[in-house]
Amino acid sequence: MYIYLQQYWWIIVSLLGAILVFLLFVQGGNSLLFCIGKSEEHRQLMVNSTGRKWEFTFTTLVTFGGAFFASFPLFYSTSFGGAYWLWMIILFSFVLQAVSYEFQSKAGNLLGKKTYQGFLVLNGVVGPLLLGGAVATFFTGSDFYINKANLTDTLMPVISSWGNGWHGLDALTNVWNVILGLAVFFLARVLGALYFINNIADDDLVAKARRAVRNNAVLFLLFFLSFLIRTLLSEGFAVNPDTQEIYMQPYKYLINFVDMPVVLVLFLLGVVLVLFGIGKTVLKTSFDKGIWYAGLGTVLTVFSLLLVAGLNHTAYYPSLADLQSSLTIANSCSSEFTLETMAYVSVLVPFVVAYIFYAWQRIDVRKITKEEVEREGHSY
């Protein structure tokens, strides 16, 4: 039963992570603010469009972190406590985003509207780039040590410690972490442009968004396929199910896909949906539903990759400093009682998702227009 609960919660956390990557379309849209928003009128439309959704992204980020803390506390203490510079920069950029939405149009703000719009662009670049780099460490590893014997040390009962003084920023020294970070960044821009096409009624802005989809999709595919091919053909961090020893296994992540055909089907379906959403949007100027195909495809693809990173006897957070310190879903999870109790609570998740879907539909009854923004009482 305990093993199934561990796997169940890895599936839940992976799903939340996948939804978070999709919701980064808000950051991607903001990063395009000065690229396709050449006039103040267009930038106002773009900010008001993403401004109606930014809380979904922020809430999912917090929920993702909370779920990790509750179900896999050793990862939380190791990564969030050790790689704190990386996570602090990510969180600070999201705080800047929230402040920018609330204050940029307030009368008498000292910094000026363009400064706050610049903060939105900063979050649009830093958020996806660093989150992608953080996720990449699930496949490339991080520099940390685990010593559970330290629990008996009454003066300093610290289980995990970081192996260098960079505390997470060292992830950016690995080129493959940067490559996945860039892939997530350009994916977010693609999703952001697709969202604008679906959400804004302005022919000139929509035409620019279609060109942005095409240009950023090329770069996304270049970086994503590079990382994917390298990951599937390289060694992975495997776990001996009998001894729990961590060892390097050739083609580990490719083997995981073969051993879990359902996950492979979900991954391939996700890739097809992303390509369909992008391709039809670029080729057919009247098509504006690409965000839904590419969005669902993004969730399925990222969900599958995270399952491959943690299931089938795989260390999901490998240690480069000490291979045996690598974290698995078995050695980093909460107690059976905690996981079981949370499993009952997770029954409410579908209702929360249904509420989000309902709220989204009510917000997007019709596309945003310049006239609506001008007469609306609450305008970002």
Residue, then its C-alpha position, 0 to 999 in steps of 0.5 A: m500500500y505504501i508503494y502505491l501511495q508514493q507513486y500516487w503522489w508522484i503522479i499528483v505532483s507531476l500533474l501539478g507541475a505539468i499544469l504549471v508549465f502550461l500556465l506559464f503562457v502568462q509569462g510568455g505573453n508578458s515577455l512579448l509585451f514590447c515585441i508585438g505590442k508596438s503601441e500603448e493601446h496594444r500593450q494595454l490589451m495584452v496586459n489586460s488579457t494576461g492580467r485576468k489569468w496571472e493568479f491561476t499561474f501563481t496559485t498553481l506554483v504555490t500549490f505545486g510547492g506545497a504538494f511537494f513539501a507535504s508528500f516529499p519533504l526531503f526534496y523540499s528541504t534539499s532543493f528549496g533549502g539548498a538551492y535557495w538562490l534559484w528559487m528565491i529569484i523565481l519567487f521574487s520575479f513572480v512577486l514583481q509580476a503581482v505588484s506590476y499588475e496592481f500598480q502600473s495603472k494606479a494614479g501617481n505611481l512613482l516608477g511609471k507605467k513602462t517600468y512596471q511593464g518592464f517588470l512583467v517582461l522580466n518575470g516573463v523571461v526569468g520565470p520560465l527560464l529558471l523553472g525550466g532549468a530547475v526541472a532539468t536537474f531532475f535529469t542532470g543532477s544537482d550538487f548536494y549531500i544527504n546524511k540522515a544520521n544527522l537527525t541525532d545531532t542535537l546541535m545541528p540536525v540538518i539532513s541535507s547540505w548543498g555542495n557549493g556556495w552557489h546554492g542553486l545558481d550552479a544549475l545554470t553552469n550546466v549547458w543542458n539545464v540552460i537548453l531546457g530552460l530556453a525550451v520552456f521559455f520559448l514554449a511559454r512565448v508560443l503559448g502566450a501568442l496562441y492565447f492572445i490569438n484566442n483572447i484578443a479581438d484586434d486584427d493587427l495584434v493577432a497577425k503579429a501574434r501569429r508571426a510570433v508563434r511561428n518564430n518562437a516555435v522554431l526555437f522551442l523545437l530546436f532546444f526541446l528536441s536537443f534536450l530530449i534526444r540527449t536525455l533519451l540516449s544518455e545514462g540515467f540514475a537508476v535504483n536497485p529495487d532490492t538494495q535501493e542502491i543508486y547506479m548509472q544505467p545506459y538509456k535509462y529514460l528511454i527504457n522507462f518509456v518502453d517499460m511504461p507504454v501508457v506514458l509513452v502514448l501520453f507523451l506522443l499524443g502530447v507532442v502531436l497536439v502541440l505540433f497540431g496547435i502550432g501548425k494549424t494556427v500558422l497555416k490557417t489565419s482564421f483558426d484561433k483555438g490553438i491554445w487549447y490543443a497546444g495547452l493540452g499537449t503541453v500538459l501531457t508532454v510535461f506530465s509524461l516526462l516527470l513520470v519518466a523522471g521518478l517512476n520505474h525505479t528511477a532517482y528523480y533528484p540525482s546527486l552529483a556530489d554523492l550518488q547514494s544521496s540521490l532522492t527517490i520517491a521511496n527515500s524522500c516521501s512522507s510517512e504512510f499515514t501522511l500520504e494516506t490522509m492527503a490522498y483523501v484530501s486529494v479527492l477534492v482536486p477535481f472540484v477545484v479544477a472544475y471551478i477553475f475551468y468554470a471561472w475561466q469560461r466566465i471570464d472569457v465569455r467574449k474576446i477582449t476589445k479596446e472599447e471594453v478595456e477603456r470602459e471597464g472599471h478595473s483595468y490593468 
